[in-house]
Amino acid sequence: GVPEGSRATGGGSFDRSWLTDELVGNLRALNEIAAARGQSLAQMALAWALRDERVTSLVIGSSSVAQLEDSVGAVANLRFSDDELAAVDSLTGDAGVDLWKDARQGTL
């Protein structure tokens, strides 16, 4: 399901049609990888971005202190095994989501 009050229910930039069965399955599998790492999915996503030494900072969109505290917890495990990276890569892609398409086409 989609949590009440989440961006997916807000009618903003998130289009609920993106939540295909395949995408939801991939998100659940990613969540299982994160849990095996002792992280929330959000923490693993931040750790994944921070694994690149060229990334010196991330902007996070916390809407509560609890979300901010969860995000900060990402730094407790920034290392990924080759198997974890391969599993993440197999589950991710563009999923047909292009938030910038309208801007590139000049329709914003």
C-alpha angles and dihedrals in degrees: 000000000000115000115240112252093025123130089256090064096041099079093229127115093327115092112204090212087074089069096090121165089253093052093047090049091051091049091051090050091049089050089054090052089050092049091051087054090051092249140113115245090254091052092050091050091053092045089050091054093045094051088082107084090212089068108085099170143005131213111223127193104219115173095188141028089250091057091048092050090048091051093050087054089069091083091066090077117024098149122097127193118228088250092053092050091048091050092049091048091051091055100043136071137120093297088204091288116136112168092177099051094099092048092052091048092048094240098123 
